Amino acid sequence: MLTILPYIEQDSLKKTFDYTGTNWSTPFFNNYNKPVAAYLCPSEPRDLTTIPAGDGGFTCYLGVTGSGIGNTSTDGTSEVNGPTNGIFNVSSKGIKFTAITDGTANTLMLGERPPGKDLYWGWWSVSDYDCLLSLRQVNTFYSGCIVPGIFRPEPLGVNAPCNGGNNHFWSYHTGGAQWAMGDGSVRFISYNGQAATVAMGTKDGNEVFANP
């Protein structure tokens, strides 16, 4: 999410991270904890603009890696190392629009998942697990998780098991969540459209699904 900062009027922040021929870790750690308003959902009840010491700046929006990896939803190795079948392929530096053969308007690009209860996952500037998630997430660092993690409500919010539903897409909106599609449009999808979201997670799966 660091690389898209110039496109959301945060070019000055992006430039503070740029490598200048010396050790880049100093400018990174001086700026990775800056809050970015565009990455925070207005429905989030916590104050995510006050960053605890040692934490990075937070994001409520994660890139979609796909529908689940391989032929099953239990291939955790591919989930980490790729290839993944969504717009965000974790083994690639990027894909072309022409690779989204399911159609950009039919393919999920970003979804909502609030930062974890411990505020340790959900930093916009750091790792794939902070910024990316599968529609059938297998890997998790916490106990009490329902596996695979699929798009569903989290009635207990961040007080729920699995560090507050850290392994699946959900939001504080009533009845569903906002999603950004591959064409840049934004849609609210109900939790009743859970099966459709799995199909919409792939960029080239040729699935047929009811419009959620």
C-alpha positions as CSV (number, residue, x, y, z in Angstrom):
1,M,0.0,0.0,0.0
2,L,3.0,2.2,0.3
3,T,3.5,2.4,-3.5
4,I,0.0,3.8,-4.1
5,L,0.5,6.7,-1.8
6,P,1.1,9.2,-4.7
7,Y,-2.3,8.3,-6.1
8,I,-4.2,9.2,-3.0
9,E,-2.5,12.6,-2.5
10,Q,0.2,11.3,-0.2
11,D,3.2,11.7,-2.6
12,S,5.1,13.7,0.1
13,L,4.8,10.7,2.5
14,K,5.9,8.2,-0.2
15,K,9.0,10.3,-0.9
16,T,10.1,10.0,2.7
17,F,10.5,6.2,2.1
18,D,12.5,6.5,-1.1
19,Y,16.0,4.9,-1.1
20,T,18.7,7.5,-1.3
21,G,21.8,5.4,-1.5
22,T,22.1,4.9,2.2
23,N,20.5,2.6,4.7
24,W,16.8,2.9,3.9
25,S,15.6,1.5,7.3
26,T,16.0,4.9,9.0
27,P,13.6,6.8,6.8
28,F,11.2,3.8,6.8
29,F,11.0,3.5,10.6
30,N,10.7,7.3,10.9
31,N,7.5,7.2,8.8
32,Y,5.9,3.8,8.7
33,N,3.7,4.7,11.6
34,K,2.0,7.7,10.0
35,P,-1.8,7.5,9.8
36,V,-3.3,7.8,6.3
37,A,-7.0,8.8,6.5
38,A,-7.8,7.1,3.2
39,Y,-6.9,3.7,4.7
40,L,-9.2,4.0,7.6
41,C,-12.9,3.1,7.5
42,P,-15.2,5.8,8.9
43,S,-17.2,3.0,10.6
44,E,-14.2,1.8,12.7
45,P,-15.0,2.7,16.3
46,R,-11.4,2.8,17.6
47,D,-9.0,5.7,17.3
48,L,-6.6,4.4,14.7
49,T,-4.9,7.7,14.2
50,T,-3.1,7.5,17.5
51,I,-0.4,4.8,16.9
52,P,1.0,2.9,19.8
53,A,4.8,2.9,20.1
54,G,6.3,0.3,17.9
55,D,3.2,-0.1,15.7
56,G,2.8,0.8,12.1
57,G,0.0,3.0,10.7
58,F,-3.2,1.1,10.2
59,T,-5.4,0.0,7.3
60,C,-8.9,-1.3,7.3
61,Y,-8.7,-2.3,3.6
62,L,-6.8,-5.3,2.3
63,G,-6.0,-6.5,-1.2
64,V,-7.7,-9.8,-2.3
65,T,-5.2,-12.5,-3.2
66,G,-7.9,-14.8,-4.6
67,S,-10.5,-17.4,-3.8
68,G,-8.3,-19.9,-1.9
69,I,-5.3,-21.6,-3.3
70,G,-4.9,-24.6,-5.6
71,N,-7.7,-27.1,-5.8
72,T,-8.6,-26.9,-2.1
73,S,-8.8,-24.3,0.6
74,T,-6.1,-25.9,2.7
75,D,-3.0,-25.2,0.6
76,G,-1.3,-22.9,3.0
77,T,2.1,-23.0,1.3
78,S,0.7,-21.5,-1.9
79,E,-1.2,-18.9,0.2
80,V,2.2,-17.7,1.5
81,N,4.5,-18.2,-1.5
82,G,2.0,-18.1,-4.4
83,P,0.9,-18.3,-7.0
84,T,-2.5,-16.9,-5.9
85,N,-5.4,-16.6,-8.3
86,G,-6.6,-13.1,-7.5
87,I,-5.7,-9.6,-8.7
88,F,-2.9,-9.7,-6.0
89,N,-0.7,-12.6,-6.8
90,V,1.8,-12.9,-4.0
91,S,4.4,-14.4,-6.3
92,S,4.2,-11.6,-8.8
93,K,5.1,-7.9,-8.7
94,G,1.9,-7.1,-10.6
95,I,-0.5,-8.3,-13.3
96,K,-1.9,-6.6,-16.4
97,F,-5.5,-5.7,-16.9
98,T,-5.6,-8.2,-19.7
99,A,-4.9,-11.0,-17.2
100,I,-8.3,-10.3,-15.4
101,T,-10.2,-12.4,-17.9
102,D,-13.2,-12.6,-15.6
103,G,-13.7,-8.9,-16.1
104,T,-12.4,-6.1,-13.9
105,A,-16.0,-5.2,-12.9
106,N,-16.6,-8.7,-11.7
107,T,-13.3,-9.3,-9.8
108,L,-12.7,-8.2,-6.2
109,M,-9.6,-6.1,-5.7
110,L,-9.9,-4.7,-2.1
111,G,-12.1,-5.7,0.9
112,E,-12.6,-4.6,4.5
113,R,-10.9,-6.2,7.5
114,P,-10.3,-4.1,10.6
115,P,-6.9,-4.3,12.3
116,G,-6.6,-7.0,14.9
117,K,-7.5,-6.5,18.5
118,D,-3.8,-6.5,19.5
119,L,-3.2,-3.9,16.7
120,Y,-0.3,-6.0,15.5
121,W,-1.7,-6.9,12.1
122,G,-3.2,-4.4,9.7
123,W,-0.3,-2.0,9.1
124,W,-0.4,-0.4,5.7
125,S,3.4,-0.2,5.3
126,V,4.6,-3.6,6.2
127,S,3.9,-7.3,5.2
128,D,1.5,-9.2,2.9
129,Y,-0.4,-10.4,5.9
130,D,-1.0,-6.8,6.9
131,C,-2.3,-5.8,3.5
132,L,-3.5,-8.9,1.7
133,L,-6.0,-11.7,2.4
134,S,-7.6,-14.6,0.7
135,L,-11.4,-15.2,0.5
136,R,-10.7,-18.6,2.1
137,Q,-7.7,-17.8,4.3
138,V,-6.0,-20.8,5.8
139,N,-2.9,-19.3,7.5
140,T,-3.3,-17.5,10.8
141,F,-1.2,-16.7,13.8
142,Y,-3.9,-16.9,16.4
143,S,-6.0,-19.5,18.2
144,G,-9.8,-19.8,18.0
145,C,-9.9,-19.2,14.2
146,I,-12.5,-20.7,12.0
147,V,-10.6,-22.1,9.0
148,P,-10.8,-21.3,6.2
149,G,-11.5,-17.7,7.0
150,I,-14.4,-16.6,4.7
151,F,-16.4,-13.4,4.3
152,R,-18.8,-13.3,7.3
153,P,-20.0,-11.1,10.1
154,E,-18.1,-10.8,13.3
155,P,-20.7,-9.9,15.9
156,L,-18.1,-9.6,18.7
157,G,-16.0,-7.3,16.6
158,V,-12.4,-7.2,17.8
159,N,-13.3,-9.0,20.9
160,A,-14.0,-12.1,18.8
161,P,-11.6,-15.1,18.8
162,C,-8.8,-15.2,16.3
163,N,-7.6,-11.8,17.4
164,G,-10.9,-10.2,16.4
165,G,-11.6,-12.1,13.2
166,N,-8.2,-11.5,11.9
167,N,-8.3,-14.2,9.2
168,H,-11.4,-13.2,7.2
169,F,-12.9,-10.2,5.5
170,W,-15.6,-8.4,7.6
171,S,-16.6,-4.8,8.6
172,Y,-18.4,-2.7,11.2
173,H,-21.1,-1.9,8.6
174,T,-24.4,-3.5,9.2
175,G,-25.1,-6.5,7.1
176,G,-22.0,-6.5,4.9
177,A,-18.9,-4.6,3.7
178,Q,-17.6,-2.3,1.0
179,W,-15.5,-3.8,-1.8
180,A,-13.4,-2.2,-4.5
181,M,-13.6,-4.0,-7.8
182,G,-10.8,-4.3,-10.4
183,D,-12.3,-1.4,-12.4
184,G,-12.1,0.9,-9.5
185,S,-15.8,0.9,-8.6
186,V,-16.9,0.3,-5.1
187,R,-19.8,-2.0,-4.1
188,F,-21.5,-2.9,-0.9
189,I,-21.9,-6.7,-0.7
190,S,-24.1,-8.4,1.9
191,Y,-22.8,-11.3,3.9
192,N,-25.5,-13.3,2.1
193,G,-23.3,-13.0,-1.0
194,Q,-20.5,-15.0,0.7
195,A,-20.4,-17.7,-2.0
196,A,-20.3,-15.1,-4.7
197,T,-17.4,-13.3,-3.1
198,V,-15.3,-16.5,-3.3
199,A,-16.0,-16.8,-7.0
200,M,-15.4,-13.1,-7.5
201,G,-12.0,-13.4,-5.8
202,T,-10.4,-15.1,-8.9
203,K,-9.2,-13.0,-11.8
204,D,-9.6,-15.8,-14.4
205,G,-11.7,-18.6,-12.9
206,N,-14.6,-18.4,-15.4
207,E,-17.1,-18.9,-12.6
208,V,-20.8,-18.2,-13.0
209,F,-22.4,-16.6,-10.0
210,A,-25.5,-14.6,-9.0
211,N,-24.8,-10.9,-8.7
212,P,-24.6,-10.3,-4.9
